[in-house]
Amino acid sequence: MSYKSQAVRLPGRLSAGSGLQFFEALLFESPRLPFAIVNFKQDGDTEELGLRLDLDRQVFLDHFADPGIEAAATAAAPEIVRYLGTRDGAPAY
């Protein structure tokens, strides 16, 4: 099965603190999936793998061992979903 996706740049205001900076979300358009892959930097270094984000539940499916970083990511997840849902041309989830 092939997938059609769209990369969406995330504004700096969605950065989570604790050294996390979310910069891009990959949305799956065809077939439409209620998940996104969120690319991020940690302490300025781009991580190779993004975080899986459940757009319906507004939570990351991947977690961090550090409680401070985990709390920052957990707080940022709903903000990222709101941004993706309010931009022009946003898909309905």
Secondary structure, 3 states (H helix, E strand, C coil): CCCEEEEEECCHHHCCECCEEEEEEEEEEECEEEEEEEEEEECCEECCCCEEEECCCCEECCCCCCHHHHHHHHHHHHHHHHHHHHCCCCCCC
